[in-house]
Amino acid sequence: MLVLMTRKSTVTGLLLSCTAVAQGPFTPAPAILQISRELIKPGRSAAVAQIEKSGIARAVELNNPHPWLMLASLSGPDNDHWYLNGYDSYAAFDAAAAQIAAIPELAALWEDLPRQKADLVVDPRTVLARYRQDLSYSNGLSGAHTRFFLVSTVHVRPGHIAEFTELRRIVRRGHQQARAADILSVYEVESGTADGTFLVFSPSASLDEAGALSQFHGRGLENALSDQDRTRLRDLSISAIDSSETVLFRVDPSLSYPLREWIEPDPEFWRENLAFNRR
């Protein structure tokens, strides 16, 4: 079990102007987020990593144009891997698929990778979600030197989406009033899992910062709200939310496929990635 240790100074550091947050991968936040999720069978992580690295090497050779960010769980389900792909629209999603299909060797690579991993993973699935800018705080999906993500999966009670929307707007208002320097990216799932599912991404540069964010998103946020908003937030949490789970993920630089724009401001982090030296 992972226990996050925090320092008061780190919490204080979150209460700064949001202009202090520099850009990172997927900035601005993509309108459509594709999440390919796999649960790795016990003892099979090394084999999956080898397959993925071979796939990245081949993607580099074929000049694959589309980046992804790979997240691996540190809490919650063991060996839970999320591959994030971002698009400006569903039309851009279609265009990307057509671009890959036009390169037979690249299309064959993407068809072959799932087959190679078929006996190594459990319940692979793909989720498509739409960015809710009206419920989010700050600009990008990640910040400068992002190493970890807190991801909250929220299941909203049927018929209570409007109440949940009000709840998230109160949360956003609390961040604005606190002048918090963190990032909250809210996505509403449109296909691939249960209806009424929302995903909230909060990036951090260290485990200590992730712990501080967890603390701030709880008691610290309530302290930034007015009495009226605080009471309303608690009422809406009871009436609108069926369940919520927060999982800590780390960004795996070796199993991601970064853009040059991701590498240049953070070269040491990406140096071991097989795409590091591609033109």
LINZIGI-V994819 format. One record per backbone hydrogen bond with DSSP energy under -1.0 kcal/mol. CO is the residue of the C=O (numbers start at 1). NH is the residue of the N-H. E is the energy in kcal/mol with one decimal. If there is no record, write none. Layout:
# LINZIGI-V994819
CO NH E
CO NH E
This chain:
# LINZIGI-V994819
7 11 -1.5
8 12 -2.3
9 13 -1.7
11 14 -1.3
12 15 -1.4
14 16 -1.4
14 181 -3.6
17 20 -1.9
18 21 -1.6
26 141 -2.4
31 131 -2.7
32 87 -2.4
33 129 -2.2
34 85 -2.5
35 127 -2.7
36 83 -2.3
37 125 -2.0
38 81 -3.2
39 122 -2.9
41 44 -2.1
44 48 -2.2
45 49 -2.6
46 50 -2.1
47 51 -2.0
48 52 -2.6
49 53 -2.6
50 54 -2.1
51 55 -2.0
52 56 -2.4
53 57 -2.5
54 58 -2.1
55 59 -2.4
56 60 -2.4
57 61 -1.9
58 62 -1.9
59 64 -2.8
60 63 -1.4
68 257 -2.6
69 84 -3.3
70 252 -2.5
71 82 -2.8
72 250 -2.8
79 40 -2.7
80 73 -1.8
81 38 -2.5
82 71 -3.2
83 36 -2.4
84 69 -1.9
85 34 -3.3
87 32 -2.7
89 93 -1.6
90 94 -2.4
91 95 -2.4
92 96 -2.3
93 97 -2.0
94 98 -2.4
95 99 -2.3
96 100 -2.1
97 101 -2.4
98 102 -1.5
100 103 -1.8
103 107 -2.5
104 108 -2.5
105 109 -1.6
106 110 -2.0
107 111 -1.6
108 112 -2.0
109 113 -2.1
112 116 -2.2
113 117 -1.5
117 120 -2.1
117 121 -1.2
120 41 -2.8
122 39 -1.6
125 37 -3.1
127 35 -2.9
128 190 -2.9
128 191 -1.5
129 33 -2.8
130 188 -2.9
132 135 -1.4
137 184 -2.3
139 29 -1.9
143 146 -1.2
147 251 -2.9
148 204 -2.3
149 249 -3.1
150 202 -2.1
151 247 -2.4
152 200 -2.3
153 245 -1.9
154 198 -2.7
155 242 -2.8
155 243 -1.5
157 160 -2.0
160 164 -2.1
161 165 -2.7
162 166 -2.0
163 167 -2.3
164 168 -2.6
165 169 -1.8
166 170 -1.7
167 171 -2.1
168 172 -2.5
169 173 -2.3
170 174 -2.2
171 175 -1.9
172 176 -2.3
173 177 -2.6
174 178 -2.0
175 180 -2.1
184 137 -3.0
185 201 -2.8
186 132 -3.1
187 199 -2.9
188 130 -2.8
191 128 -2.3
196 156 -3.1
197 189 -2.5
198 154 -3.0
199 187 -3.1
200 152 -2.4
201 185 -2.4
202 150 -2.8
204 147 -2.7
204 148 -2.3
206 210 -2.0
207 211 -2.4
208 212 -2.0
209 213 -2.6
210 214 -2.2
211 215 -2.0
212 216 -2.7
213 217 -3.0
215 220 -1.6
216 221 -2.4
218 222 -1.6
219 223 -1.9
221 224 -1.0
222 225 -1.1
226 230 -2.7
227 231 -2.2
228 232 -2.3
229 233 -2.7
230 234 -1.8
231 235 -2.1
232 236 -2.6
233 237 -2.1
234 238 -1.5
235 239 -2.2
236 240 -3.0
237 241 -1.0
240 157 -2.9
243 155 -2.9
245 153 -3.0
247 151 -2.6
248 74 -3.5
248 75 -1.2
249 149 -2.3
250 72 -2.5
257 68 -1.4
259 262 -1.1
259 263 -1.7
260 264 -2.5
263 266 -1.5
266 270 -1.2
270 273 -2.0
273 276 -2.0
275 278 -1.3
